[in-house]
Amino acid sequence: MTYVVHLEDDETLQEILKVSFQATDPKVNLKQFITGDDVIAHIEHNVEAIDLFVLDIRVPGSIDGIGVARKIRELGSDAPVIMTSAYRAPDRETIDSLSLEWMSKPWHIMEISQRLITLAKKQRADAAKAAATVSSPAAITPPPIPAVPPQPAVPTPVAPAQVAASTPLPPAVKPASPVVETSFAPQASPSSPLTPSIKPKLTAAPPVPPKSSSGDS
């Protein structure tokens, strides 16, 4: 729904613009005011929701159309502001500083209503798109990450307890029996072909002299 605020002291022009807007967009939310003071009071409470302002310059009240436009910008609205008048247009500096669009009277009512509704809808769509882009995390480009040269792997120190738990123990080795050296004479095994046959060497006893007879002299 397009939200339009119209400031115009000519009631006939108010009605014509109302019919024209409703014919262009039946769902238009049109608020019309005669004095600058009344429109300011309304804008202060609804400025963020308003899509389009159509302001006549010369209107009753303590503030004219230019003053209303200036207040709109002070409240932070960037909605289109259309200034209309049958008199002289504002100076270029005022138009540029307040981002105004000038339309002199008389204007073709059906043509201007179509144009203004299209302008208001486009402005609203652009604002919604910009808000979604700012609030979306995917639209935020992270800063580039500086390239870091690869570093050599550094072994992680391991606590002695971890080494003992993770290192498999070697198989248990039984202590060797003490070797006792015993001197013994080699014995020949009669059944072993590798053992040379050793025969004892007998030495003959010395001859015993015969006993002498008693009768011999």
C-alpha positions in Angstrom: 0.0 0.0 0.0 1.4 3.4 -1.0 1.3 6.0 1.7 0.9 9.6 0.3 0.7 12.9 2.2 -0.8 15.8 0.2 -0.6 19.5 1.3 -3.0 21.7 -0.7 -5.3 24.5 0.4 -7.5 24.3 -2.7 -10.2 21.8 -1.8 -11.1 21.3 -5.5 -7.6 20.3 -6.3 -7.6 18.1 -3.3 -10.6 16.2 -4.5 -9.3 15.9 -8.1 -5.9 14.5 -6.9 -7.7 12.1 -4.5 -9.8 10.6 -7.3 -6.8 10.4 -9.6 -4.7 8.6 -7.0 -7.5 6.1 -6.2 -8.0 5.4 -9.9 -4.3 4.7 -10.4 -3.9 2.7 -7.2 -7.1 1.7 -5.3 -5.1 0.7 -2.2 -3.4 4.1 -1.9 -3.3 5.5 1.6 -3.8 9.3 1.0 -3.7 11.8 3.8 -4.6 15.4 2.8 -4.0 18.6 4.7 -4.7 22.3 4.2 -2.2 24.0 6.6 1.5 23.5 7.1 1.1 23.2 10.9 -1.4 20.3 10.5 0.8 18.4 8.1 3.9 18.8 10.3 2.1 17.3 13.3 1.1 14.3 11.2 4.5 13.8 9.6 6.4 13.8 12.9 4.5 10.7 14.0 4.5 8.9 10.7 7.6 10.0 8.7 9.1 6.6 8.4 6.0 5.1 6.9 5.2 7.8 4.3 6.2 6.9 0.7 5.5 10.2 -1.1 4.9 13.9 -0.2 3.1 16.3 -2.6 3.4 19.8 -1.2 2.0 23.1 -2.4 4.3 26.0 -1.5 1.7 28.7 -0.6 -0.5 27.3 2.2 -2.1 28.7 5.4 -0.3 28.4 8.7 3.0 29.4 10.2 5.1 27.3 7.8 4.9 27.0 4.0 5.5 24.1 1.7 9.3 24.7 1.6 9.4 24.7 5.4 7.5 21.4 5.5 10.0 19.9 3.0 12.9 21.1 5.1 11.3 19.4 8.2 10.8 16.2 6.3 14.6 16.0 5.6 15.5 16.9 9.1 13.4 14.0 10.3 15.5 11.7 8.2 13.1 10.8 5.4 14.5 10.2 1.9 11.0 9.8 0.3 10.3 11.7 -2.9 9.0 15.3 -2.2 7.1 16.9 -5.0 6.8 20.7 -4.8 3.9 22.3 -6.8 2.8 25.9 -7.2 1.2 28.2 -9.7 3.9 30.8 -8.8 7.6 31.0 -9.3 9.6 27.8 -8.6 12.1 27.7 -5.7 15.7 28.5 -6.4 18.0 25.8 -7.7 20.0 25.7 -4.4 16.9 24.9 -2.4 15.7 22.2 -4.8 19.1 20.5 -4.8 19.8 20.8 -1.1 16.4 19.3 -0.2 16.3 16.8 -3.1 13.0 18.2 -4.4 11.2 17.6 -7.7 9.4 20.6 -9.1 6.1 20.5 -10.9 4.4 23.7 -11.9 0.6 24.1 -12.0 -1.5 23.5 -13.9 -0.6 19.8 -14.6 -2.4 17.0 -16.2 -3.9 15.3 -13.1 -4.1 11.7 -14.4 -0.6 11.8 -15.9 1.0 13.2 -12.7 -0.8 10.7 -10.4 0.4 7.7 -12.4 4.0 9.1 -12.4 3.9 9.8 -8.7 2.5 6.4 -7.7 5.2 4.7 -9.7 7.9 6.9 -8.2 6.7 6.2 -4.7 6.6 2.4 -5.2 10.1 2.4 -6.7 11.4 4.4 -3.8 9.9 2.0 -1.3 11.3 -1.0 -3.1 14.8 0.5 -3.3 14.7 1.3 0.4 13.6 -2.2 1.4 16.3 -3.7 -0.8 19.0 -1.5 0.7 17.8 -2.4 4.2 17.9 -6.1 3.4 21.4 -5.8 2.0 22.7 -4.1 5.1 21.2 -6.5 7.6 22.1 -9.7 5.6 25.3 -11.3 6.8 26.0 -12.8 3.4 26.3 -9.3 1.9 29.2 -8.4 4.2 32.4 -9.1 2.5 35.1 -10.3 4.9 38.5 -8.7 4.7 41.0 -10.7 2.7 43.1 -13.1 4.7 46.9 -12.5 4.2 48.7 -15.4 2.8 50.8 -17.2 5.4 53.8 -19.3 4.2 53.6 -22.9 5.4 55.5 -23.5 8.6 57.5 -26.7 9.3 55.7 -29.1 11.5 56.9 -28.9 15.1 56.5 -32.1 17.1 54.3 -31.7 20.1 56.1 -32.4 23.4 54.7 -35.4 25.1 54.7 -35.9 28.8 56.7 -38.8 30.1 53.6 -40.5 31.4 52.1 -40.4 28.0 55.2 -41.9 26.4 55.2 -44.7 29.0 51.5 -45.4 28.3 51.8 -45.3 24.5 55.2 -47.0 24.0 54.9 -50.8 23.8 57.2 -52.6 26.2 59.8 -55.1 24.7 59.2 -58.8 25.5 60.4 -59.9 28.8 63.9 -61.4 28.6 64.7 -64.0 31.2 68.2 -63.5 32.7 70.7 -66.0 31.6 71.8 -68.6 34.0 75.3 -68.0 35.3 77.8 -70.1 33.5 79.9 -72.3 35.8 83.1 -73.4 34.3 84.0 -76.9 35.3 87.2 -78.6 34.3 86.7 -82.2 33.4 88.6 -84.7 31.4 87.0 -85.4 28.1 85.3 -88.6 27.9 85.1 -90.6 24.8 81.8 -91.8 23.7 82.0 -95.1 22.0 78.9 -94.4 20.0 79.9 -91.0 18.7 81.8 -91.1 15.4 83.1 -87.7 16.0 85.0 -88.6 19.1 88.4 -90.2 18.5 88.9 -93.5 20.2 91.4 -93.1 23.0 93.0 -96.3 24.4 95.0 -96.2 27.6 98.7 -96.8 27.1 100.0 -99.4 29.6 103.5 -99.4 30.8 105.1 -102.7 31.6 106.2 -103.2 35.2 109.9 -103.6 35.8 111.0 -107.3 36.0 111.2 -108.7 39.5 114.5 -110.5 40.3 114.1 -114.0 41.3 114.5 -114.9 45.0 117.8 -116.6 45.8 117.8 -120.0 47.4 119.3 -120.4 50.9 121.5 -123.3 49.8 123.3 -121.2 47.3 126.4 -119.5 48.4 
